[in-house]
């Protein structure tokens, strides 16, 4: 029998059906707020005007990428005024400082640049006014956070820190004590409201700030997560672990029943997180740069053929001017 009488075996034709591409919802607003933008612009301008080193009291904002970038430019981050050479330029971070730090800076003849977020300054001024009027002030916030440390320093004998609704049950004040409350600007709105409700229930006459203290950017980013997480199985929050407002975003997503991770960038991602996931929500805390957001989106496109859909909940058009010290220096330059 000739070879031509035998059929040639061909491999079966297989039609591969690609898996559906992952869908990514890109939340807006996200990332830098007006206060963070102002603080970063302050430090960048100070380095250009005065040259390195420019010292910064604590991290300029709570984000590893931003801090590392400024370290490379010649910024020096310190935790004590004693670390700053006499007569140097010192920038106060966005989180605010206490009067004690200002006094220590003056004693060392430092050229201070105040990059405190104006919304944090608002809380400081409220605390000062309440203290001057004889109130006992309940500060709702997280112990050890830079903003809380600075606010408590404005009236240390008059301020009591409250972190949970349960803390309120342990409070005891003499009859006739005038009470008021203020809050850290980067809290979860829901958590703060639970504490405030408990405060008002126990102390009906407690005084409240004329306008709420939680900043617009914190509220807007939380609102976006609350709404958009309903459409996703997984939420990625870009931000550093020491960023309070970024932590709150991840917590909100988890409270909504979604898997949520707080990451600094694509290097923190684990491919197993995405098993069976069709829709991912990506957002960023108020101190996270847009560059890392785009790096994560590139990762998702490369590894999961992700398509990105921008979803805007509301617009932000807030801008804070540079502090007086830098405006004057720029005018002279």
C-alpha positions, 0 to 999 in steps of 0.5 A: 500500500502506498503512503498516499493511501494512508490519511495524514493525521492532523492535530485537531483544530482548537478554537481558544476563547479568551477570558473576558478582560478585567474591567477596572473602575478608576475612581474620581476624585482620588489622589492628591488633595489641595492641602497635599498639593500645597505642601508638596509645592512648598517643599519643591519651591523651597529646595529651588529657592534655598538649595538643599538641605531643606529640613522638614518636621516629620514627613511632608505627607504620609506617602513613601513615594513622595518622601523618597522623591524629596530625599533624593532632591535633598530634603531632610526629614526630622522628628525633633527640632534638635536635629535641625542646625541653627539658622536652617530652613525648616518646613512644617508638614501638612499635618500641623504642629504644636506651639511647642514646636514653633517655640523650639524653632524660634529658639534655634533661629530657624527660617520656618515655612508653614505648609500646614493644611488650612483645614488642619489649621481650622481645627487648631483654631477651633481648639484654641477658641474653645480652650480660651472660653473655658471648654473641655475639648473632646478631640475625636481622632487616632492616638499618635497621628501627627495631626492629633499630636499637633492639635492636642499641643494647642491646649494640652490641659483642655483636650481629651482624646476620644478614639471609639464610641466606647471611650465615651462611656469612661468619660467623667466631668464635674457638674457644670463642665462646658464640653465641645468636640473637634475631629481629626480631618482624615477620619472615616465619616461614618466612624466619626458620626458614630462617635459624635452621636454617642457624644451628643446622646451622653452630653446633649449640651456639647458644643459642635464646630460651626462647620464639620472638621473632616476635610472635603477631600476625605469625604469625597474619596470615601463617597466614591468608594462607598458608591463604586465599590458596589460594582466591584469585587475587589478594591485597590487603594493606592497609599502608604500604610501610615496614611490615615485617610488611605486606611479609611478607604480600604476599611470602608470597602471591607465594611461593604463586603469587598476584598480591599488592599492598601498598596504603595504600588504595583510591587505590592500586588499579588496575582492571587488576589485577582482569581475570579475577579471581573471588576476592580475598583482603583482609587488613591488616598489624598497623599498618593501620587497619580504616577503610582495609580498609572503604574498599577493600571499598567500592571492590570492591563499587562497581566489581565488585559484590563480595560479602564473606565473612569468614573467621576462622582464629583468635581474638586476645584479647591486650591490653597495658596502658598504660605506667606513666607514663600510668596514673599521669597518668590517675589524677591527672586 
